[in-house]
Amino acid sequence: MSDQDQSELRLMAARLRQEHEDYDVAINAMIKIGCDALRIQRMKKKKLVIKDKISKIEDQIIPDIIA
């Protein structure tokens, strides 16, 4: 993998981490104001999808090496 590809993946992972954190803040705010449980659950599901994307990108950046 080239350095440029790796840099792009790192940047994408950083953006997704920020989005994941934003969802976390939004979910906590929704819980505080007593928002609908279904909306909160949907937000949590979206947050989990983002976390999965981050994991996949990190696996591409740092592949498992069997030694």
C-alpha positions as CSV (number, residue, x, y, z in Angstrom):
1,M,0.0,0.0,0.0
2,S,1.4,3.4,-1.0
3,D,2.0,6.2,1.5
4,Q,-0.7,8.3,-0.1
5,D,-3.3,5.5,0.2
6,Q,-2.3,5.0,3.8
7,S,-2.6,8.7,4.5
8,E,-6.1,8.8,2.9
9,L,-7.2,5.9,5.0
10,R,-5.9,7.6,8.2
11,L,-7.7,10.8,7.3
12,M,-11.0,8.8,6.6
13,A,-10.6,7.0,9.9
14,A,-10.1,10.3,11.7
15,R,-13.2,11.8,10.2
16,L,-15.2,8.7,11.1
17,R,-13.9,8.9,14.7
18,Q,-15.1,12.5,14.9
19,E,-18.5,11.5,13.5
20,H,-18.6,8.6,16.1
21,E,-17.9,11.1,18.9
22,D,-20.6,13.5,17.5
23,Y,-23.1,10.7,17.6
24,D,-22.1,9.9,21.2
25,V,-22.7,13.5,22.2
26,A,-26.0,13.7,20.4
27,I,-27.2,10.4,21.9
28,N,-26.3,11.6,25.4
29,A,-28.2,14.9,24.8
30,M,-31.2,13.0,23.5
31,I,-31.2,10.8,26.6
32,K,-31.0,13.9,28.9
33,I,-34.0,15.6,27.3
34,G,-36.0,12.4,27.3
35,C,-36.2,11.8,23.5
36,D,-38.1,8.9,22.0
37,A,-36.4,5.6,22.8
38,L,-36.7,4.4,19.1
39,R,-34.8,7.5,17.9
40,I,-32.1,6.9,20.4
41,Q,-31.8,3.3,19.3
42,R,-31.5,4.3,15.7
43,M,-28.7,6.7,16.6
44,K,-26.9,4.0,18.5
45,K,-27.2,1.7,15.5
46,K,-25.7,4.4,13.2
47,K,-22.9,4.9,15.7
48,L,-22.2,1.1,15.7
49,V,-22.0,1.1,11.9
50,I,-19.5,3.9,12.0
51,K,-17.4,2.0,14.5
52,D,-17.4,-1.0,12.2
53,K,-16.2,1.1,9.3
54,I,-13.4,2.5,11.5
55,S,-12.4,-1.1,12.4
56,K,-12.3,-2.1,8.7
57,I,-10.2,0.9,7.8
58,E,-7.8,0.3,10.7
59,D,-7.4,-3.3,9.6
60,Q,-6.4,-2.1,6.1
61,I,-3.8,0.3,7.6
62,I,-2.4,-2.2,10.0
63,P,-2.9,-5.7,8.6
64,D,-2.5,-8.8,10.9
65,I,0.9,-10.3,10.4
66,I,1.4,-13.9,11.3
67,A,4.9,-14.4,12.5
